[in-house]
Amino acid sequence: METNKVVIESVAMNGGVGDHSYANNSSLQRSGFEAAKALIYRAIKENLDVKVLSCGSSFRITDLGCSVGPNTFIAVQNIVEAIEQKHHCERLKRRLPEFHVYFNDHVSNDFNTLFTSLPLERRYFAAGVPGSFHTRLFPEKYINLVYSFASLQWLSKVPDEVLNIASPCWNKGRIYYTNAPSDQVMAAYRGQFEKDMERFLDARAKEVVHGGLMALSFPCIPDGLAYSRSQIGVFFDLLSSALMDMAKMGRVDEAKADSFNVPFYSTASPREVETLVEKNGCFTIERNETWACPILEGNGASEMYSKHYRAFMEGLIKEHFGSSDEIIEELFKIFTNKISDSFGVLKESNMSILFVLLKRIEDS
């Protein structure tokens, strides 16, 4: 017997601008982007093909997995400024191209709030492109630069094997794979990530112009480091423990708790990504860098982390459990307390970000 699949196609980050919205609880992503900002700027300066920059009157950029809030606008502005600087330094005879920016996320993303908060002084035309980035989104040879930050770790679905109660991958009592008792659970997640990345690269290979760039950043784990050292894995273990506490108290259904898993892969290694890019064969790897993100401490840190996870997990939890706001409040209060009690473990864990810059090569 197989349980209902948890698929993220219909679930987005918390919309709006309220206390639990993603827009107001994405400072961790913003700090990660700030660390990547100089890398992206330099990557455009050193790797953007002048022929791409000067071949037409428009330059098309897409943010895949834009979500809601200021982070995507800050990132796009940085990209536009870097391209303008590149144009100026190359002293191109053509005038600066017009910028077209396509903000992409799932159809349930809060695009209304996103476009209501568009910067008034922007130097680009904006459009929304709803749909999964694991599929085709644009015409062939259309996009000049793809940007994605903290999105590619989301899988198209939880691996089928993990949801099958008769499978050795059945992940009873856990919502994640990093501390699963069977290595087969981890292997199932890794296999799903590989399938999704293959689909992602195949789609972008058709959409990106020759010489175009893809600047991608997402959580990773350094080559050779144990999966159990993943900081995100520790947070998900704590959330899993909070859910199981709720099940024991009869606040959520225990069978549903056992069948809940997160479609999220935070332990891709640099070598793993290199292998997938090489297998695709349509891109060269221009840069492949990682940096560590230390755990934040101090007053309010536990609540900040809890609200951060609530902003992107609440929709999944409500869809799976049918939970009320009261249950969600109770769950994340327990989660906050568990974070407070576990800072020693969190400080020993690893949180790294991988930045990979790809260039579309000529078709053979």
C-alpha contacts under 8 A as a table, 3 or more apart, distances in Angstrom:
res1	aa1	res2	aa2	distance
1	M	164	N	6.58
1	M	165	I	6.37
1	M	166	A	7.02
2	E	163	L	6.20
2	E	164	N	4.70
2	E	165	I	6.25
3	T	163	L	5.97
3	T	164	N	6.64
3	T	165	I	7.66
3	T	259	S	6.87
4	N	163	L	7.70
5	K	157	K	7.48
5	K	158	V	6.91
5	K	160	D	7.58
5	K	163	L	6.87
6	V	157	K	6.36
6	V	158	V	6.09
6	V	260	F	7.43
6	V	261	N	7.29
6	V	262	V	7.75
6	V	263	P	7.49
6	V	316	L	7.85
6	V	320	H	7.18
7	V	10	S	7.19
7	V	11	V	7.80
7	V	156	S	6.55
7	V	157	K	4.57
7	V	158	V	6.61
7	V	263	P	7.30
8	I	11	V	5.00
8	I	12	A	7.30
8	I	155	L	7.75
8	I	156	S	6.40
8	I	157	K	6.34
8	I	263	P	7.32
8	I	316	L	7.52
9	E	12	A	7.92
9	E	106	H	6.27
9	E	107	V	7.70
9	E	132	S	7.01
9	E	156	S	7.15
10	S	106	H	7.11
10	S	107	V	7.11
10	S	108	S	5.89
11	V	106	H	7.71
11	V	108	S	6.34
11	V	109	N	7.80
11	V	315	G	5.84
11	V	316	L	6.21
11	V	319	E	7.97
12	A	15	G	7.82
12	A	67	S	7.68
12	A	106	H	6.74
12	A	108	S	5.84
12	A	109	N	5.24
12	A	110	D	7.88
12	A	312	F	7.24
12	A	315	G	6.65
13	M	21	S	7.68
13	M	22	Y	5.94
13	M	67	S	6.71
13	M	68	V	7.75
13	M	109	N	6.97
13	M	311	A	6.01
13	M	312	F	4.56
13	M	313	M	7.34
13	M	314	E	7.90
13	M	315	G	6.91
14	N	20	H	7.03
14	N	21	S	4.81
14	N	22	Y	5.17
14	N	311	A	5.23
14	N	312	F	6.19
14	N	314	E	7.18
14	N	315	G	6.85
15	G	21	S	5.43
15	G	22	Y	6.29
15	G	23	A	7.27
15	G	68	V	6.77
15	G	109	N	7.19
15	G	110	D	5.22
15	G	113	T	7.28
16	G	21	S	5.82
16	G	22	Y	7.84
16	G	23	A	7.22
16	G	110	D	7.06
16	G	113	T	5.95
17	V	20	H	7.87
17	V	21	S	5.45
17	V	22	Y	7.70
17	V	23	A	5.97
17	V	24	N	6.42
17	V	113	T	7.80
18	G	21	S	5.14
18	G	24	N	7.19
19	D	24	N	6.72
20	H	24	N	7.02
20	H	25	N	6.86
20	H	307	K	6.49
20	H	310	R	7.11
20	H	311	A	5.76
21	S	24	N	5.48
21	S	25	N	6.23
21	S	311	A	5.62
22	Y	25	N	4.85
22	Y	26	S	5.75
22	Y	67	S	7.99
22	Y	68	V	6.59
22	Y	69	G	7.03
22	Y	308	H	7.48
22	Y	311	A	4.89
22	Y	312	F	6.76
23	A	26	S	6.16
23	A	68	V	5.52
23	A	69	G	4.08
23	A	70	P	6.91
24	N	27	S	7.63
24	N	69	G	7.37
25	N	28	L	7.94
25	N	304	M	7.83
25	N	307	K	6.49
25	N	308	H	5.12
25	N	311	A	6.44
26	S	29	Q	5.39
26	S	30	R	6.38
26	S	71	N	7.88
26	S	308	H	6.37
27	S	30	R	4.79
27	S	31	S	6.12
28	L	31	S	5.19
28	L	32	G	6.31
28	L	308	H	7.83
29	Q	32	G	4.99
29	Q	33	F	6.13
29	Q	71	N	7.72
29	Q	150	A	7.04
30	R	33	F	4.97
30	R	34	E	6.13
30	R	71	N	5.99
31	S	34	E	5.04
31	S	35	A	6.47
32	G	35	A	5.19
32	G	36	A	6.49
32	G	293	C	7.55
32	G	353	I	7.70
33	F	36	A	4.87
33	F	37	K	5.85
33	F	75	A	7.59
33	F	149	F	7.36
34	E	37	K	5.02
34	E	38	A	7.75
35	A	38	A	7.04
35	A	39	L	7.90
36	A	39	L	5.16
36	A	40	I	6.26
36	A	355	F	7.43
37	K	40	I	5.32
37	K	41	Y	6.24
37	K	75	A	7.67
37	K	78	N	7.31
38	A	41	Y	5.04
38	A	42	R	6.05
39	L	42	R	5.23
39	L	43	A	5.92
40	I	43	A	4.95
40	I	44	I	6.24
40	I	79	I	7.37
40	I	215	A	6.97
41	Y	44	I	5.42
41	Y	45	K	6.31
41	Y	78	N	7.11
41	Y	79	I	6.75
41	Y	82	A	5.41
42	R	45	K	4.95
42	R	46	E	6.01
42	R	82	A	8.00
43	A	46	E	5.30
43	A	47	N	5.51
43	A	48	L	7.36
43	A	287	R	7.92
43	A	357	L	7.37
44	I	47	N	5.35
44	I	48	L	5.01
44	I	79	I	7.85
44	I	82	A	6.42
44	I	83	I	6.69
44	I	86	K	7.46
45	K	48	L	6.34
45	K	82	A	6.73
45	K	83	I	7.35
45	K	85	Q	7.72
45	K	86	K	5.55
47	N	213	L	7.99
47	N	286	E	7.56
48	L	52	V	7.38
48	L	53	L	7.48
48	L	211	G	7.31
48	L	212	G	7.09
48	L	213	L	6.89
49	D	52	V	5.30
49	D	53	L	6.55
49	D	211	G	5.76
49	D	212	G	7.27
50	V	53	L	4.90
50	V	54	S	6.08
50	V	90	E	7.89
51	K	54	S	5.29
51	K	55	C	5.66
51	K	211	G	7.90
52	V	55	C	5.41
52	V	56	G	7.92
52	V	144	N	7.20
52	V	209	V	7.87
52	V	210	H	7.74
52	V	211	G	6.29
52	V	212	G	6.75
53	L	56	G	7.43
53	L	59	F	7.17
53	L	87	H	7.48
53	L	97	P	7.76
54	S	57	S	7.78
54	S	92	L	7.34
54	S	94	R	6.50
54	S	97	P	7.70
56	G	59	F	7.46
56	G	97	P	7.07
57	S	96	L	7.77
57	S	97	P	4.78
57	S	98	E	6.22
58	S	97	P	4.74
58	S	98	E	4.58
58	S	99	F	5.77
58	S	100	H	6.93
59	F	97	P	5.96
59	F	98	E	6.08
59	F	99	F	4.95
59	F	100	H	6.13
59	F	143	I	7.77
59	F	144	N	6.18
60	R	99	F	5.99
60	R	100	H	4.79
60	R	101	V	5.98
60	R	102	Y	7.67
60	R	142	Y	7.33
60	R	143	I	5.18
60	R	144	N	5.22
60	R	145	L	6.57
61	I	99	F	7.39
61	I	100	H	6.16
61	I	101	V	4.79
61	I	102	Y	6.22
61	I	143	I	6.21
61	I	144	N	6.05
61	I	145	L	4.87
61	I	146	V	5.90
61	I	147	Y	7.47
62	T	101	V	5.52
62	T	102	Y	4.54
62	T	103	F	5.89
62	T	104	N	7.05
62	T	143	I	7.35
62	T	145	L	6.61
62	T	146	V	5.14
62	T	147	Y	6.05
63	D	66	C	5.54
63	D	72	T	7.25
63	D	76	V	7.73
63	D	101	V	7.66
63	D	102	Y	6.43
63	D	103	F	5.24
63	D	104	N	5.98
63	D	146	V	6.32
63	D	147	Y	4.85
63	D	148	S	5.49
64	L	103	F	6.70
64	L	104	N	4.93
64	L	105	D	6.36
64	L	133	F	6.55
64	L	146	V	7.31
64	L	147	Y	6.31
64	L	148	S	5.05
64	L	149	F	7.91
64	L	151	S	7.47
65	G	103	F	7.73
65	G	104	N	5.59
65	G	105	D	4.65
65	G	106	H	7.66
65	G	133	F	7.60
65	G	148	S	6.46
65	G	149	F	7.55
65	G	151	S	5.51
66	C	72	T	5.74
66	C	103	F	5.88
66	C	104	N	5.73
66	C	105	D	5.83
66	C	148	S	7.61
67	S	72	T	7.71
67	S	104	N	7.82
67	S	105	D	6.12
67	S	109	N	6.37
67	S	110	D	7.40
67	S	114	L	7.76
68	V	71	N	7.95
68	V	72	T	7.63
68	V	109	N	7.56
68	V	110	D	6.52
68	V	111	F	7.23
68	V	113	T	6.93
68	V	114	L	5.18
69	G	72	T	6.82
69	G	73	F	7.80
69	G	113	T	7.97
69	G	114	L	6.30
69	G	117	S	7.64
70	P	73	F	5.31
70	P	74	I	6.25
70	P	117	S	7.95
71	N	74	I	5.21
71	N	75	A	6.22
72	T	75	A	5.11
72	T	76	V	6.12
73	F	76	V	5.13
73	F	77	Q	6.05
73	F	118	L	7.40
73	F	119	P	7.45
74	I	77	Q	5.21
74	I	78	N	6.26
75	A	78	N	5.15
75	A	79	I	6.35
76	V	79	I	5.05
76	V	80	V	6.16
76	V	101	V	7.91
77	Q	80	V	5.12
77	Q	81	E	6.12
77	Q	122	R	7.70
78	N	81	E	5.22
78	N	82	A	6.17
79	I	82	A	5.11
79	I	83	I	6.27
80	V	83	I	5.19
80	V	84	E	6.16
80	V	99	F	7.65
80	V	123	R	7.90
81	E	84	E	5.03
81	E	85	Q	6.13
82	A	85	Q	5.07
82	A	86	K	6.17
83	I	86	K	4.92
83	I	87	H	6.14
84	E	87	H	5.08
84	E	88	H	6.21
84	E	96	L	7.20
85	Q	88	H	5.02
85	Q	89	C	6.08
86	K	89	C	5.17
86	K	90	E	6.13
87	H	90	E	5.34
87	H	91	R	6.21
87	H	92	L	6.09
87	H	96	L	6.92
88	H	91	R	5.09
88	H	92	L	7.00
92	L	95	R	7.42
98	E	124	Y	6.82
99	F	123	R	7.13
99	F	124	Y	4.69
99	F	125	F	6.24
100	H	124	Y	5.59
100	H	125	F	4.81
100	H	126	A	6.11
100	H	127	A	7.83
101	V	124	Y	6.50
101	V	125	F	6.04
101	V	126	A	4.99
101	V	127	A	6.39
102	Y	126	A	6.01
102	Y	127	A	4.95
102	Y	128	G	5.57
102	Y	129	V	6.24
103	F	126	A	7.39
103	F	127	A	6.18
103	F	128	G	4.80
103	F	129	V	5.88
104	N	128	G	5.94
104	N	129	V	4.67
104	N	130	P	5.54
104	N	131	G	6.96
104	N	133	F	7.80
105	D	109	N	6.11
105	D	129	V	6.91
105	D	130	P	5.33
105	D	131	G	5.89
105	D	132	S	6.58
105	D	133	F	7.55
106	H	109	N	5.42
106	H	130	P	5.29
106	H	131	G	4.70
106	H	132	S	5.59
107	V	130	P	4.75
107	V	131	G	5.55
109	N	130	P	7.92
110	D	113	T	5.70
110	D	114	L	6.42
111	F	114	L	4.75
111	F	115	F	6.02
111	F	128	G	7.33
112	N	115	F	5.46
112	N	116	T	6.02
113	T	116	T	5.02
113	T	117	S	6.29
114	L	117	S	5.51
114	L	118	L	6.63
115	F	118	L	5.08
118	L	122	R	7.84
119	P	122	R	5.48
129	V	137	L	7.38
131	G	135	T	7.80
131	G	137	L	7.09
132	S	135	T	5.81
132	S	137	L	7.89
133	F	136	R	6.93
133	F	137	L	6.95
133	F	200	F	6.44
134	H	156	S	7.15
134	H	196	D	6.25
134	H	197	M	7.56
134	H	199	R	5.61
134	H	200	F	4.68
134	H	203	A	7.33
135	T	199	R	6.74
135	T	200	F	6.59
135	T	203	A	6.04
136	R	203	A	5.07
136	R	204	R	7.39
136	R	207	E	7.76
137	L	203	A	7.89
137	L	207	E	7.98
138	F	142	Y	6.76
138	F	143	I	7.64
138	F	207	E	5.91
139	P	142	Y	5.72
139	P	206	K	7.85
139	P	207	E	5.91
140	E	206	K	5.16
140	E	207	E	4.43
140	E	208	V	7.15
140	E	209	V	7.91
141	K	206	K	6.18
141	K	207	E	4.65
141	K	208	V	4.94
141	K	209	V	4.29
141	K	210	H	7.37
142	Y	207	E	5.47
142	Y	208	V	5.85
142	Y	209	V	5.99
143	I	146	V	7.07
143	I	207	E	5.89
143	I	208	V	4.69
143	I	209	V	5.98
143	I	212	G	7.35
144	N	208	V	5.93
144	N	209	V	5.79
144	N	212	G	4.77
144	N	213	L	6.57
145	L	208	V	7.29
145	L	212	G	5.68
145	L	213	L	4.86
145	L	214	M	5.72
145	L	215	A	7.69
146	V	208	V	7.85
146	V	213	L	6.27
146	V	214	M	4.49
146	V	215	A	6.16
146	V	216	L	7.87
147	Y	214	M	5.89
147	Y	215	A	4.92
147	Y	216	L	5.89
148	S	151	S	6.39
148	S	152	L	7.48
148	S	215	A	6.53
148	S	216	L	4.96
148	S	217	S	6.27
149	F	152	L	7.61
149	F	216	L	6.01
149	F	217	S	4.73
149	F	218	F	5.92
150	A	153	Q	6.79
150	A	217	S	6.01
150	A	218	F	4.48
150	A	219	P	6.77
151	S	154	W	5.85
151	S	217	S	7.94
151	S	218	F	6.44
152	L	155	L	7.34
152	L	217	S	7.84
152	L	218	F	6.13
153	Q	193	F	7.93
153	Q	218	F	6.21
153	Q	219	P	6.75
153	Q	264	F	5.51
153	Q	265	Y	4.91
153	Q	266	S	5.71
154	W	263	P	6.00
154	W	264	F	4.61
154	W	265	Y	6.41
155	L	158	V	6.95
155	L	192	Q	7.13
155	L	193	F	6.31
155	L	196	D	6.71
155	L	263	P	5.06
155	L	264	F	5.48
155	L	265	Y	6.84
156	S	196	D	6.71
156	S	263	P	7.09
157	K	192	Q	7.96
157	K	263	P	5.47
158	V	162	V	7.12
158	V	163	L	7.48
158	V	189	Y	7.55
158	V	192	Q	7.80
158	V	261	N	6.72
158	V	262	V	6.62
158	V	263	P	4.64
158	V	264	F	7.90
159	P	162	V	5.56
159	P	163	L	7.02
159	P	188	A	6.04
159	P	189	Y	6.09
159	P	192	Q	5.97
159	P	263	P	7.84
160	D	163	L	5.38
160	D	164	N	6.63
161	E	164	N	5.27
161	E	167	S	6.10
161	E	168	P	7.98
161	E	169	C	5.73
161	E	170	W	6.89
161	E	188	A	6.89
162	V	165	I	7.80
162	V	167	S	7.18
162	V	169	C	4.84
162	V	170	W	4.73
162	V	171	N	5.96
162	V	185	V	6.50
162	V	188	A	7.21
163	L	169	C	7.84
163	L	170	W	6.04
163	L	171	N	7.58
163	L	259	S	6.44
164	N	167	S	5.29
164	N	169	C	7.49
164	N	170	W	5.84
165	I	170	W	5.32
166	A	170	W	7.01
167	S	170	W	5.41
168	P	182	S	7.54
168	P	184	Q	7.14
168	P	185	V	7.94
169	C	182	S	6.92
169	C	184	Q	5.63
169	C	185	V	4.79
169	C	188	A	7.51
170	W	185	V	7.48
171	N	174	R	5.76
171	N	175	I	7.23
171	N	176	Y	7.86
171	N	177	Y	7.76
171	N	180	A	6.93
171	N	185	V	7.07
171	N	258	D	7.17
171	N	259	S	7.46
171	N	261	N	7.83
172	K	258	D	4.65
172	K	259	S	6.69
173	G	240	S	7.44
173	G	244	M	6.96
173	G	257	A	6.98
173	G	258	D	4.96
174	R	177	Y	7.61
174	R	180	A	7.31
174	R	237	D	7.15
174	R	240	S	5.66
174	R	241	S	7.83
174	R	258	D	6.74
174	R	260	F	7.70
174	R	261	N	7.16
175	I	236	F	6.97
175	I	237	D	7.29
175	I	240	S	5.62
175	I	258	D	7.76
175	I	259	S	7.98
175	I	260	F	5.69
175	I	261	N	4.08
175	I	262	V	5.81
176	Y	179	N	7.47
176	Y	180	A	7.31
176	Y	233	G	7.04
176	Y	236	F	6.40
176	Y	237	D	7.00
176	Y	240	S	7.91
176	Y	261	N	5.88
176	Y	262	V	6.00
177	Y	180	A	4.99
177	Y	185	V	5.93
177	Y	186	M	5.34
177	Y	189	Y	7.44
177	Y	233	G	7.69
178	T	186	M	6.74
178	T	227	Y	5.34
178	T	228	S	5.20
178	T	230	S	7.36
178	T	233	G	5.63
179	N	227	Y	7.60
179	N	228	S	5.70
179	N	233	G	7.66
179	N	237	D	7.83
180	A	183	D	7.03
180	A	185	V	6.57
180	A	186	M	7.37
182	S	185	V	5.80
182	S	186	M	7.55
183	D	186	M	5.31
183	D	187	A	6.24
184	Q	187	A	4.83
184	Q	188	A	6.02
185	V	188	A	5.13
185	V	189	Y	6.45
186	M	189	Y	5.18
186	M	190	R	6.15
187	A	190	R	5.00
187	A	191	G	5.98
188	A	191	G	5.05
188	A	192	Q	6.26
189	Y	192	Q	5.12
189	Y	193	F	6.23
189	Y	265	Y	6.80
190	R	193	F	5.07
190	R	194	E	6.24
190	R	265	Y	7.36
190	R	268	A	7.96
191	G	194	E	5.13
191	G	195	K	6.30
192	Q	195	K	5.10
192	Q	196	D	6.14
193	F	196	D	5.11
193	F	197	M	6.00
193	F	265	Y	6.75
194	E	197	M	5.14
194	E	198	E	6.07
194	E	276	L	7.25
195	K	198	E	5.19
195	K	199	R	6.37
196	D	199	R	5.12
196	D	200	F	6.10
197	M	200	F	4.84
197	M	201	L	6.01
197	M	276	L	7.34
198	E	201	L	5.26
198	E	202	D	6.05
198	E	276	L	6.88
198	E	280	N	7.04
199	R	202	D	5.12
199	R	203	A	6.14
200	F	203	A	5.29
200	F	204	R	6.24
201	L	204	R	5.13
201	L	205	A	5.91
201	L	277	V	7.52
201	L	280	N	6.80
202	D	205	A	5.16
202	D	206	K	6.74
202	D	280	N	7.00
203	A	206	K	5.51
203	A	207	E	6.53
204	R	207	E	4.89
204	R	208	V	5.75
205	A	208	V	5.78
205	A	282	C	6.12
205	A	283	F	7.68
205	A	360	R	7.03
208	V	212	G	5.86
208	V	213	L	7.65
208	V	360	R	6.75
209	V	212	G	5.14
209	V	360	R	6.82
210	H	359	K	7.95
210	H	360	R	5.15
210	H	361	I	5.56
210	H	362	E	5.63
211	G	359	K	5.83
211	G	360	R	5.04
211	G	361	I	5.98
211	G	362	E	7.58
212	G	359	K	5.69
212	G	360	R	5.40
213	L	357	L	6.95
213	L	358	L	5.62
213	L	359	K	4.61
213	L	360	R	6.39
214	M	357	L	5.67
214	M	358	L	5.01
214	M	359	K	6.42
215	A	355	F	7.24
215	A	356	V	6.12
215	A	357	L	4.70
215	A	358	L	6.62
216	L	354	L	7.96
216	L	355	F	5.78
216	L	356	V	5.39
216	L	357	L	6.38
217	S	353	I	6.58
217	S	354	L	5.36
217	S	355	F	4.47
217	S	356	V	6.43
218	F	266	S	7.83
218	F	353	I	5.57
218	F	354	L	5.57
218	F	355	F	7.06
219	P	266	S	5.19
219	P	267	T	6.81
219	P	268	A	7.27
219	P	351	M	7.25
219	P	352	S	5.83
219	P	353	I	4.52
219	P	354	L	6.09
220	C	266	S	5.58
220	C	267	T	4.70
220	C	268	A	4.76
220	C	269	S	5.55
220	C	270	P	7.43
220	C	351	M	7.45
220	C	352	S	5.46
220	C	353	I	5.44
220	C	354	L	5.72
221	I	225	L	6.55
221	I	227	Y	7.57
221	I	230	S	6.91
221	I	266	S	7.43
221	I	267	T	4.89
221	I	268	A	6.03
221	I	269	S	5.31
221	I	270	P	7.90
221	I	350	N	7.33
221	I	351	M	7.19
221	I	352	S	5.96
221	I	353	I	7.82
222	P	225	L	5.69
222	P	269	S	5.71
222	P	270	P	6.98
222	P	290	T	7.93
222	P	352	S	7.39
223	D	269	S	5.48
223	D	270	P	6.69
223	D	271	R	6.94
225	L	229	R	7.10
226	A	229	R	5.57
226	A	230	S	7.66
227	Y	230	S	5.61
227	Y	233	G	7.88
227	Y	267	T	6.65
228	S	233	G	6.88
228	S	234	V	7.68
229	R	233	G	7.52
229	R	234	V	7.71
229	R	348	E	7.66
229	R	349	S	4.84
229	R	350	N	5.71
230	S	233	G	4.98
230	S	234	V	6.43
230	S	266	S	7.72
230	S	267	T	7.10
230	S	349	S	5.70
230	S	350	N	5.11
230	S	351	M	6.29
231	Q	234	V	5.06
231	Q	235	F	6.43
231	Q	346	L	6.22
231	Q	349	S	4.87
231	Q	350	N	5.07
231	Q	351	M	5.25
232	I	235	F	5.09
232	I	236	F	6.23
232	I	266	S	6.91
232	I	351	M	7.05
233	G	236	F	5.10
233	G	237	D	6.08
233	G	266	S	7.75
234	V	237	D	5.00
234	V	238	L	6.28
234	V	345	V	7.96
234	V	346	L	6.85
234	V	349	S	7.65
235	F	238	L	5.12
235	F	239	L	6.28
235	F	339	I	7.60
236	F	239	L	4.93
236	F	240	S	5.95
237	D	240	S	4.92
237	D	241	S	6.12
238	L	241	S	4.99
238	L	242	A	6.24
238	L	335	F	6.54
238	L	338	K	6.34
238	L	339	I	7.04
239	L	242	A	4.98
239	L	243	L	6.25
239	L	335	F	5.69
240	S	243	L	5.07
240	S	244	M	6.24
241	S	244	M	5.09
241	S	245	D	6.19
242	A	245	D	5.07
242	A	246	M	6.31
242	A	331	L	6.35
242	A	332	F	7.87
242	A	334	I	5.85
242	A	335	F	5.59
242	A	338	K	7.70
243	L	246	M	5.01
243	L	247	A	6.25
243	L	252	V	7.72
243	L	257	A	6.74
243	L	331	L	6.74
244	M	247	A	4.86
244	M	248	K	6.22
244	M	254	E	7.41
244	M	257	A	6.81
245	D	248	K	5.15
245	D	249	M	6.33
246	M	249	M	5.10
246	M	250	G	6.25
246	M	251	R	5.09
246	M	252	V	5.79
246	M	331	L	7.04
247	A	250	G	4.95
247	A	251	R	5.65
247	A	252	V	4.82
247	A	253	D	5.78
247	A	254	E	4.95
247	A	257	A	6.99
248	K	251	R	7.56
248	K	254	E	7.40
249	M	252	V	7.84
250	G	253	D	6.69
250	G	254	E	7.75
251	R	327	I	7.22
252	V	256	K	7.68
252	V	257	A	7.25
252	V	321	F	7.25
252	V	323	S	7.89
253	D	256	K	5.32
253	D	257	A	6.25
253	D	321	F	7.63
254	E	257	A	4.90
254	E	258	D	6.21
255	A	258	D	5.09
255	A	259	S	6.37
256	K	259	S	5.09
256	K	260	F	6.18
256	K	320	H	7.50
256	K	321	F	6.68
257	A	260	F	5.30
257	A	321	F	8.00
260	F	320	H	7.18
265	Y	268	A	6.96
268	A	272	E	6.30
268	A	273	V	6.95
269	S	272	E	5.06
269	S	273	V	6.45
270	P	273	V	5.30
270	P	274	E	6.23
270	P	288	N	7.18
270	P	354	L	7.01
271	R	274	E	4.96
271	R	275	T	6.18
272	E	275	T	5.28
272	E	276	L	6.54
273	V	276	L	5.17
273	V	277	V	6.27
274	E	277	V	5.18
274	E	278	E	6.09
274	E	285	I	7.66
275	T	278	E	5.14
275	T	279	K	6.09
276	L	279	K	5.04
276	L	280	N	6.29
277	V	280	N	5.15
277	V	281	G	6.42
277	V	282	C	7.77
277	V	283	F	6.71
277	V	284	T	7.73
277	V	285	I	7.74
278	E	281	G	5.12
278	E	282	C	8.00
278	E	283	F	7.62
278	E	284	T	7.85
280	N	283	F	7.47
281	G	284	T	7.80
282	C	360	R	5.98
282	C	361	I	5.79
282	C	362	E	7.74
282	C	363	D	7.28
283	F	358	L	5.75
283	F	359	K	5.17
283	F	360	R	4.56
283	F	361	I	5.50
284	T	358	L	5.51
284	T	359	K	5.26
284	T	360	R	6.69
284	T	361	I	6.79
285	I	288	N	7.01
285	I	356	V	7.10
285	I	357	L	5.97
285	I	358	L	4.75
285	I	359	K	6.66
286	E	356	V	7.56
286	E	357	L	5.38
286	E	358	L	5.69
286	E	359	K	6.81
287	R	355	F	7.44
287	R	356	V	5.41
287	R	357	L	4.94
287	R	358	L	7.30
288	N	354	L	7.14
288	N	355	F	5.74
288	N	356	V	4.45
288	N	357	L	6.57
289	E	354	L	5.82
289	E	355	F	5.20
289	E	356	V	6.49
290	T	352	S	6.48
290	T	353	I	5.41
290	T	354	L	4.48
290	T	355	F	6.06
291	W	352	S	5.45
291	W	353	I	5.53
291	W	354	L	6.94
292	A	350	N	7.32
292	A	351	M	5.75
292	A	352	S	4.27
292	A	353	I	6.46
293	C	350	N	7.78
293	C	351	M	5.32
293	C	352	S	5.73
293	C	353	I	7.47
294	P	347	K	7.48
294	P	350	N	7.67
294	P	351	M	6.75
295	I	346	L	6.88
295	I	347	K	5.96
295	I	351	M	7.92
296	L	301	A	6.45
297	E	301	A	5.42
297	E	302	S	7.97
298	G	301	A	5.59
299	N	302	S	7.92
300	G	303	E	5.36
300	G	304	M	6.06
301	A	304	M	4.98
301	A	305	Y	6.22
302	S	305	Y	5.31
302	S	306	S	6.17
302	S	336	T	5.63
302	S	337	N	7.51
302	S	339	I	5.65
302	S	340	S	5.52
303	E	306	S	4.97
303	E	307	K	6.06
303	E	336	T	5.66
304	M	307	K	5.25
304	M	308	H	6.12
305	Y	308	H	4.97
305	Y	309	Y	6.30
305	Y	336	T	7.79
306	S	309	Y	5.28
306	S	310	R	6.10
306	S	332	F	6.54
306	S	335	F	6.62
306	S	336	T	5.44
306	S	339	I	7.77
307	K	310	R	4.88
307	K	311	A	6.09
307	K	332	F	7.92
308	H	311	A	5.28
308	H	312	F	7.08
309	Y	312	F	5.59
309	Y	313	M	5.83
309	Y	314	E	7.98
310	R	313	M	4.99
310	R	314	E	5.16
310	R	332	F	7.23
311	A	314	E	6.15
312	F	315	G	7.01
312	F	316	L	7.98
313	M	316	L	5.39
313	M	317	I	6.24
314	E	317	I	5.19
314	E	318	K	6.07
314	E	328	I	7.43
315	G	318	K	5.24
315	G	319	E	6.09
316	L	319	E	5.21
316	L	320	H	6.21
317	I	320	H	5.26
317	I	321	F	5.89
317	I	322	G	7.53
317	I	323	S	7.22
318	K	321	F	5.35
318	K	322	G	4.81
318	K	323	S	4.90
318	K	324	S	7.35
319	E	322	G	5.46
319	E	323	S	7.68
323	S	326	E	7.95
323	S	327	I	5.94
323	S	328	I	6.71
324	S	327	I	5.29
324	S	328	I	6.42
325	D	328	I	5.02
325	D	329	E	6.13
326	E	329	E	5.16
326	E	330	E	6.29
327	I	330	E	5.08
327	I	331	L	6.06
328	I	331	L	5.08
328	I	332	F	6.22
329	E	332	F	5.48
329	E	333	K	6.16
330	E	333	K	5.18
330	E	334	I	6.44
331	L	334	I	5.33
331	L	335	F	6.24
332	F	335	F	4.64
332	F	336	T	5.96
333	K	336	T	5.13
333	K	337	N	6.46
334	I	337	N	5.22
334	I	338	K	6.30
335	F	338	K	5.09
335	F	339	I	6.27
336	T	339	I	5.17
336	T	340	S	6.37
337	N	340	S	5.07
337	N	341	D	6.36
338	K	341	D	5.10
338	K	342	S	6.20
339	I	342	S	5.09
339	I	343	F	6.40
340	S	343	F	6.04
341	D	344	G	7.94
342	S	345	V	5.44
342	S	346	L	6.27
343	F	346	L	4.83
343	F	347	K	5.94
344	G	347	K	5.31
344	G	348	E	6.66
345	V	348	E	5.27
345	V	349	S	6.49
346	L	349	S	5.10
347	K	350	N	7.98
